[in-house]
Amino acid sequence: AMVLVIDKSGSMSGQPIELARASAKAAAELLSAQDQIAVVGFDDQTRVVLPMTGASDKGTILASIESLTADGGTDAYPGMVKGNELLQ
């Protein structure tokens, strides 16, 4: 299983968020059908963008990653905690 915890704060606006989304999609594409993936986005709030999902559901996974937009402040710690919880 893999949880992608992605910074989507305002400082990620423009090319940084585009690169983060592209990297996340590339990582998701490497998973096999037996794997699972979740996506957590954080700015000054933490949000589970995609709960733990079978990696074979590529359309849903890629759409959830694409939905990330840059806005807000930065508070990374709660995002990391949520990622760890999802892996448990």
Secondary structure, DSSP 8 states (H G I E B T S, - for coil): -EEEEEE-SGGGTTHHHHHHHHHHHHHHHT--TT-EEEEEEESSSEEEEEEEEETT-HHHHHHHHHT----S---HHHHHHHHHHHH-
